[in-house]
């Protein structure tokens, strides 16, 4: 949802690091992700480089997280008005399935994009995230 835009879309290519003590058991997870993302609408569009920290709970195969972070760089164009900014705040909620090597998450996000050269805007995004990953075995603690 973007001001004065009825329909639009977005795409993101990123990397996600999720940490937990025992991936086979239900427990707290935390991590971060970063990406390159773009959005588009009628005579509008933008680009950002987000960095988000998150915390959540994973009960295989389900996972839910809440996160917050910043757009390190933001460039937006809306109705013949272009601006750029740094360190714009953003928040997110994710809910879905973590199947070990594959994950599917429903995502919802809100961003307040601070700008130089145009008015600040708030963007609300909802979508699906699909990913491939490689679970790593946590090293066992030595016996004492």
Buried (B, 14 or more C-beta within 10 A) or exposed (E): EBEEBEEBEBEBEBEBEBEBEEBEEEEEBBBBBBBEBBBBBEEBBBBBBBBBEBEBBBEBEEBBBEBEBBBEBBBBBBEEEBBBBEEBEBBBBBEBEBEEEEBBBBBEBBBBBBBEEBEBBEBEBEEEBEBEBEEEEEEEEEEE
